[in-house]
Amino acid sequence: MGFLVASLITLAVLGSVMWVMPSVREKSLIAMRNKALSLGLKVRLLDEKLSKALFPWLDNYRGYTLYEKLLPSGKKPNSFKARVVRVSADPDVHEIDAIDPLRQLMISHDLFENLPSTVEALVISASGIALLWRECQLDSDSLVEVEQINACLLLCIDASDLWLSKL
């Protein structure tokens, strides 16, 4: 009887410890977000309120994350309203989003050239410039994709003289 009680207690303790340990997916997310933080990016999870305000086309906002780079003080837009530029090639995109002059300008200067295919939008706000990214592919290429996002944000900041006049 004592052996049975000891076994049950041991299983209960091991079960609770195993339940608290991060899964492989969580470990990949932690590594990816730590890489982003080390590159100077701000990582922000998307919530329902922000999703409805900026990204009304998203059906499920839960898989998306904003990776943001702060703008230098001399390169801030005059408007405090956030500007969203669709990056993804969605066949159901609204025609106004498809012919957006700011989007066309950024595409013509190859600012979106090396982005992962899961990047949905670019957000320009008074605080910084961010990319909306669906973190669905968690593998060894994820760290490379974080570096691609950082490089794109740096290119956008360097080319801010082009798009600041369009805001």
PASEBA-1860 file (N, C-alpha, C; in nm, 3 decimals):
! residues 167
1> MGFLVASL> 0.082/-0.119/0.000/0.000/0.000/0.000/0.088/0.127/0.000 ~ 0.195/0.125/0.078/0.286/0.240/0.085/0.353/0.266/-0.048 ~ 0.385/0.157/-0.121/0.447/0.171/-0.252/0.350/0.239/-0.350 ~ 0.224/0.206/-0.345/0.123/0.265/-0.432/0.107/0.414/-0.406 ~ 0.103/0.452/-0.278/0.090/0.594/-0.242/0.214/0.671/-0.288 ~ 0.333/0.615/-0.267/0.457/0.680/-0.310/0.462/0.695/-0.461 ~ 0.414/0.594/-0.533/0.411/0.601/-0.680/0.315/0.710/-0.727 ~ 0.198/0.720/-0.666/0.101/0.822/-0.704/0.152/0.963/-0.675
9> ITLAVLGS> 0.218/0.982/-0.564/0.275/1.113/-0.531/0.385/1.149/-0.631 ~ 0.469/1.052/-0.665/0.576/1.076/-0.762/0.518/1.112/-0.899 ~ 0.415/1.040/-0.942/0.352/1.070/-1.071/0.286/1.208/-1.070 ~ 0.225/1.246/-0.959/0.162/1.378/-0.948/0.267/1.489/-0.958 ~ 0.379/1.472/-0.892/0.485/1.573/-0.896/0.545/1.580/-1.037 ~ 0.575/1.466/-1.097/0.632/1.464/-1.233/0.533/1.523/-1.334 ~ 0.405/1.493/-1.319/0.304/1.545/-1.410/0.296/1.697/-1.404 ~ 0.300/1.751/-1.284/0.292/1.897/-1.273/0.418/1.964/-1.326
17> VMWVMPSV> 0.534/1.901/-1.308/0.658/1.957/-1.361/0.658/1.952/-1.514 ~ 0.611/1.842/-1.571/0.606/1.829/-1.716/0.505/1.926/-1.777 ~ 0.399/1.957/-1.704/0.297/2.048/-1.754/0.350/2.191/-1.763 ~ 0.441/2.228/-1.672/0.495/2.363/-1.668/0.606/2.383/-1.771 ~ 0.675/2.279/-1.809/0.788/2.292/-1.903/0.740/2.339/-2.040 ~ 0.816/2.427/-2.105/0.776/2.476/-2.237/0.784/2.366/-2.343 ~ 0.692/2.374/-2.439/0.691/2.278/-2.549/0.797/2.318/-2.652 ~ 0.812/2.236/-2.753/0.909/2.264/-2.860/0.869/2.391/-2.933
25> REKSLIAM> 0.738/2.409/-2.957/0.690/2.530/-3.023/0.719/2.654/-2.941 ~ 0.695/2.647/-2.811/0.722/2.761/-2.724/0.871/2.793/-2.719 ~ 0.955/2.690/-2.719/1.101/2.712/-2.720/1.144/2.782/-2.849 ~ 1.083/2.743/-2.962/1.115/2.808/-3.089/1.072/2.954/-3.089 ~ 0.953/2.981/-3.035/0.905/3.120/-3.027/0.996/3.204/-2.938 ~ 1.039/3.147/-2.827/1.128/3.218/-2.735/1.260/3.251/-2.805 ~ 1.316/3.154/-2.876/1.443/3.177/-2.946/1.428/3.283/-3.054 ~ 1.316/3.277/-3.128/1.292/3.373/-3.235/1.273/3.514/-3.180
33> RNKALSLG> 1.195/3.527/-3.075/1.170/3.659/-3.017/1.293/3.714/-2.945 ~ 1.373/3.627/-2.886/1.499/3.672/-2.826/1.595/3.724/-2.934 ~ 1.595/3.659/-3.050/1.678/3.705/-3.161/1.632/3.844/-3.205 ~ 1.500/3.863/-3.213/1.445/3.993/-3.251/1.484/4.101/-3.149 ~ 1.473/4.068/-3.022/1.510/4.164/-2.918/1.658/4.198/-2.924 ~ 1.742/4.099/-2.956/1.886/4.125/-2.964/1.920/4.214/-3.084 ~ 1.833/4.214/-3.187/1.854/4.300/-3.303/1.796/4.440/-3.282 ~ 1.735/4.463/-3.167/1.678/4.594/-3.137/1.534/4.611/-3.180
41> LKVRLLDE> 1.467/4.501/-3.207/1.327/4.505/-3.246/1.239/4.494/-3.122 ~ 1.125/4.559/-3.128/1.026/4.548/-3.022/0.922/4.447/-3.069 ~ 0.894/4.347/-2.989/0.799/4.242/-3.026/0.669/4.267/-2.952 ~ 0.560/4.277/-3.029/0.429/4.303/-2.968/0.328/4.204/-3.024 ~ 0.258/4.134/-2.934/0.152/4.045/-2.977/0.030/4.126/-3.016 ~ -0.039/4.080/-3.116/-0.157/4.150/-3.165/-0.279/4.112/-3.081 ~ -0.353/4.211/-3.036/-0.475/4.184/-2.961/-0.596/4.219/-3.048 ~ -0.714/4.187/-2.997/-0.836/4.204/-3.075/-0.865/4.351/-3.109
49> KLSKALFP> -0.844/4.439/-3.013/-0.872/4.581/-3.035/-0.782/4.640/-3.143 ~ -0.654/4.613/-3.135/-0.559/4.662/-3.235/-0.586/4.600/-3.372 ~ -0.622/4.473/-3.372/-0.652/4.404/-3.497/-0.772/4.466/-3.568 ~ -0.876/4.496/-3.494/-0.996/4.556/-3.555/-0.969/4.699/-3.601 ~ -0.884/4.771/-3.530/-0.856/4.909/-3.565/-0.766/4.922/-3.689 ~ -0.663/4.837/-3.699/-0.566/4.851/-3.807/-0.576/4.746/-3.917 ~ -0.619/4.626/-3.882/-0.617/4.515/-3.978/-0.754/4.449/-3.989 ~ -0.854/4.517/-4.044/-0.989/4.460/-4.048/-1.002/4.337/-4.137
57> WLDNYRGY> -0.907/4.312/-4.225/-0.915/4.198/-4.314/-0.874/4.068/-4.247 ~ -0.811/4.074/-4.130/-0.766/3.952/-4.062/-0.885/3.879/-3.999 ~ -0.897/3.752/-4.029/-1.002/3.671/-3.968/-0.965/3.628/-3.827 ~ -0.842/3.582/-3.811/-0.794/3.536/-3.681/-0.663/3.608/-3.650 ~ -0.667/3.696/-3.554/-0.551/3.779/-3.521/-0.450/3.707/-3.431 ~ -0.484/3.593/-3.377/-0.403/3.530/-3.272/-0.265/3.483/-3.318 ~ -0.247/3.454/-3.442/-0.117/3.405/-3.488/-0.022/3.514/-3.534 ~ -0.061/3.639/-3.518/0.018/3.749/-3.572/0.093/3.825/-3.463
65> TLYEKLLP> 0.208/3.877/-3.502/0.293/3.953/-3.412/0.348/4.073/-3.487 ~ 0.360/4.184/-3.416/0.421/4.304/-3.473/0.568/4.310/-3.430 ~ 0.656/4.325/-3.526/0.798/4.345/-3.500/0.828/4.490/-3.536 ~ 0.864/4.570/-3.436/0.873/4.714/-3.455/1.014/4.765/-3.431 ~ 1.052/4.862/-3.514/1.179/4.933/-3.499/1.145/5.079/-3.476 ~ 1.205/5.140/-3.377/1.178/5.280/-3.347/1.240/5.370/-3.452 ~ 1.167/5.476/-3.484/1.217/5.574/-3.581/1.309/5.674/-3.512 ~ 1.414/5.719/-3.580/1.497/5.826/-3.524/1.415/5.954/-3.513
73> SGKKPNSF> 1.453/6.041/-3.424/1.372/6.161/-3.396/1.356/6.251/-3.518 ~ 1.450/6.256/-3.607/1.439/6.341/-3.725/1.355/6.282/-3.837 ~ 1.316/6.157/-3.824/1.243/6.090/-3.931/1.103/6.047/-3.888 ~ 1.040/6.124/-3.803/0.906/6.089/-3.755/0.801/6.155/-3.845 ~ 0.691/6.083/-3.871/0.584/6.143/-3.951/0.512/6.253/-3.874 ~ 0.450/6.344/-3.947/0.379/6.455/-3.885/0.247/6.410/-3.822 ~ 0.191/6.305/-3.873/0.061/6.256/-3.826/0.080/6.155/-3.712 ~ -0.011/6.160/-3.615/-0.007/6.062/-3.507/-0.089/5.938/-3.541
81> KARVVRVS> -0.162/5.942/-3.650/-0.243/5.830/-3.693/-0.155/5.726/-3.762 ~ -0.176/5.600/-3.728/-0.097/5.493/-3.789/-0.141/5.472/-3.933 ~ -0.044/5.444/-4.018/-0.071/5.417/-4.160/-0.033/5.272/-4.189 ~ -0.126/5.197/-4.246/-0.106/5.055/-4.275/-0.089/5.038/-4.425 ~ 0.017/4.967/-4.464/0.044/4.937/-4.604/0.044/4.785/-4.618 ~ -0.045/4.734/-4.703/-0.051/4.589/-4.725/0.072/4.543/-4.801 ~ 0.135/4.437/-4.752/0.255/4.383/-4.815/0.222/4.256/-4.890 ~ 0.136/4.173/-4.833/0.107/4.043/-4.891/0.033/4.056/-5.023
89> ADPDVHEI> 0.056/3.960/-5.109/-0.011/3.957/-5.239/-0.140/3.877/-5.225 ~ -0.242/3.939/-5.171/-0.370/3.875/-5.148/-0.460/3.898/-5.269 ~ -0.516/3.792/-5.329/-0.602/3.811/-5.445/-0.733/3.882/-5.410 ~ -0.774/3.879/-5.284/-0.898/3.943/-5.241/-0.876/4.082/-5.183 ~ -0.758/4.140/-5.207/-0.727/4.270/-5.150/-0.818/4.376/-5.213 ~ -0.855/4.472/-5.133/-0.940/4.582/-5.182/-0.858/4.663/-5.282 ~ -0.924/4.715/-5.384/-0.852/4.785/-5.491/-0.782/4.911/-5.442 ~ -0.835/4.974/-5.337/-0.769/5.093/-5.282/-0.636/5.054/-5.219
97> DAIDPLRQ> -0.633/4.937/-5.151/-0.508/4.890/-5.093/-0.409/4.848/-5.202 ~ -0.460/4.795/-5.312/-0.373/4.747/-5.419/-0.304/4.862/-5.492 ~ -0.373/4.975/-5.508/-0.314/5.086/-5.583/-0.266/5.200/-5.492 ~ -0.249/5.169/-5.366/-0.200/5.269/-5.270/-0.068/5.327/-5.320 ~ -0.058/5.459/-5.336/0.067/5.519/-5.387/0.188/5.492/-5.299 ~ 0.167/5.489/-5.168/0.279/5.460/-5.078/0.327/5.317/-5.097 ~ 0.235/5.224/-5.113/0.270/5.083/-5.138/0.345/5.071/-5.270 ~ 0.296/5.136/-5.374/0.361/5.130/-5.504/0.501/5.190/-5.499
105> LMISHDLF> 0.518/5.297/-5.423/0.649/5.360/-5.408/0.747/5.266/-5.339 ~ 0.700/5.201/-5.232/0.788/5.108/-5.159/0.822/4.986/-5.243 ~ 0.727/4.937/-5.320/0.754/4.823/-5.408/0.852/4.862/-5.518 ~ 0.838/4.982/-5.573/0.928/5.026/-5.680/1.072/5.042/-5.630 ~ 1.090/5.068/-5.502/1.224/5.079/-5.445/1.271/4.949/-5.380 ~ 1.203/4.840/-5.407/1.238/4.704/-5.361/1.253/4.694/-5.209 ~ 1.169/4.764/-5.136/1.179/4.758/-4.990/1.119/4.629/-4.934 ~ 1.031/4.565/-5.010/0.969/4.441/-4.965/1.027/4.318/-5.033
113> ENLPSTVE> 1.141/4.334/-5.096/1.197/4.230/-5.183/1.229/4.099/-5.108 ~ 1.296/4.105/-4.996/1.345/3.984/-4.930/1.267/3.948/-4.804 ~ 1.140/3.984/-4.800/1.059/3.954/-4.682/1.006/3.811/-4.687 ~ 0.984/3.751/-4.570/0.917/3.620/-4.568/0.776/3.632/-4.626 ~ 0.725/3.524/-4.679/0.592/3.527/-4.743/0.480/3.544/-4.642 ~ 0.508/3.526/-4.515/0.403/3.537/-4.413/0.391/3.677/-4.354 ~ 0.463/3.774/-4.409/0.448/3.913/-4.364/0.325/3.970/-4.432 ~ 0.236/4.029/-4.353/0.108/4.078/-4.404/0.108/4.228/-4.433
121> ALVISASG> 0.163/4.307/-4.341/0.148/4.452/-4.356/0.263/4.527/-4.290 ~ 0.280/4.650/-4.334/0.376/4.743/-4.275/0.295/4.852/-4.208 ~ 0.331/4.885/-4.085/0.259/4.988/-4.010/0.356/5.099/-3.976 ~ 0.321/5.222/-4.018/0.402/5.339/-3.988/0.324/5.422/-3.887 ~ 0.384/5.442/-3.771/0.319/5.522/-3.667/0.417/5.628/-3.618 ~ 0.372/5.710/-3.526/0.457/5.816/-3.473/0.575/5.760/-3.395 ~ 0.559/5.642/-3.338/0.668/5.585/-3.257/0.767/5.505/-3.340 ~ 0.720/5.439/-3.444/0.811/5.355/-3.519/0.747/5.294/-3.641
129> IALLWREC> 0.819/5.201/-3.700/0.772/5.131/-3.818/0.775/4.982/-3.785 ~ 0.665/4.912/-3.816/0.651/4.773/-3.774/0.602/4.688/-3.890 ~ 0.635/4.560/-3.882/0.584/4.463/-3.978/0.494/4.365/-3.904 ~ 0.378/4.339/-3.962/0.285/4.240/-3.909/0.321/4.107/-3.970 ~ 0.356/4.010/-3.884/0.409/3.883/-3.930/0.334/3.769/-3.866 ~ 0.301/3.670/-3.945/0.239/3.548/-3.894/0.350/3.449/-3.862 ~ 0.370/3.425/-3.735/0.479/3.337/-3.690/0.435/3.191/-3.697 ~ 0.408/3.141/-3.816/0.355/3.005/-3.824/0.463/2.902/-3.849
137> QLDSDSLV> 0.567/2.936/-3.919/0.672/2.840/-3.951/0.784/2.851/-3.848 ~ 0.781/2.760/-3.754/0.882/2.763/-3.649/0.985/2.655/-3.676 ~ 1.090/2.691/-3.747/1.196/2.598/-3.778/1.329/2.674/-3.778 ~ 1.430/2.615/-3.833/1.561/2.679/-3.831/1.564/2.805/-3.918 ~ 1.474/2.814/-4.015/1.469/2.933/-4.101/1.404/3.051/-4.031 ~ 1.341/3.030/-3.918/1.272/3.139/-3.849/1.369/3.248/-3.806 ~ 1.486/3.211/-3.761/1.585/3.311/-3.720/1.634/3.392/-3.840 ~ 1.643/3.328/-3.955/1.681/3.399/-4.079/1.570/3.496/-4.117
145> EVEQINAC> 1.444/3.455/-4.099/1.332/3.542/-4.131/1.328/3.664/-4.039 ~ 1.366/3.646/-3.914/1.373/3.761/-3.822/1.479/3.859/-3.871 ~ 1.592/3.809/-3.918/1.696/3.895/-3.973/1.649/3.966/-4.100 ~ 1.569/3.897/-4.182/1.513/3.959/-4.303/1.416/4.071/-4.266 ~ 1.336/4.049/-4.163/1.244/4.153/-4.116/1.321/4.273/-4.065 ~ 1.425/4.248/-3.988/1.508/4.358/-3.938/1.572/4.436/-4.054 ~ 1.623/4.365/-4.152/1.685/4.431/-4.267/1.583/4.515/-4.344 ~ 1.461/4.465/-4.359/1.358/4.541/-4.428/1.322/4.667/-4.350
153> LLLCIDAS> 1.308/4.655/-4.219/1.275/4.772/-4.138/1.387/4.876/-4.144 ~ 1.512/4.832/-4.144/1.624/4.926/-4.157/1.623/4.994/-4.293 ~ 1.590/4.919/-4.400/1.579/4.979/-4.533/1.468/5.082/-4.538 ~ 1.356/5.050/-4.475/1.243/5.144/-4.473/1.279/5.271/-4.397 ~ 1.352/5.258/-4.288/1.394/5.376/-4.212/1.493/5.459/-4.293 ~ 1.586/5.391/-4.362/1.683/5.464/-4.445/1.614/5.536/-4.561 ~ 1.507/5.477/-4.613/1.436/5.535/-4.726/1.318/5.621/-4.681 ~ 1.318/5.662/-4.557/1.203/5.735/-4.504/1.184/5.870/-4.572
161> DLWLSKL> 1.287/5.926/-4.630/1.271/6.052/-4.703/1.175/6.035/-4.821 ~ 1.170/5.914/-4.876/1.080/5.887/-4.989/0.933/5.886/-4.944 ~ 0.906/5.814/-4.835/0.766/5.792/-4.798/0.712/5.891/-4.696 ~ 0.795/5.969/-4.630/0.744/6.066/-4.534/0.657/6.173/-4.601 ~ 0.690/6.207/-4.722/0.610/6.307/-4.793/0.472/6.253/-4.833 ~ 0.457/6.121/-4.839/0.329/6.061/-4.878/0.234/6.045/-4.760 ~ 0.280/6.068/-4.638/0.194/6.049/-4.520/0.110/6.170/-4.492
END
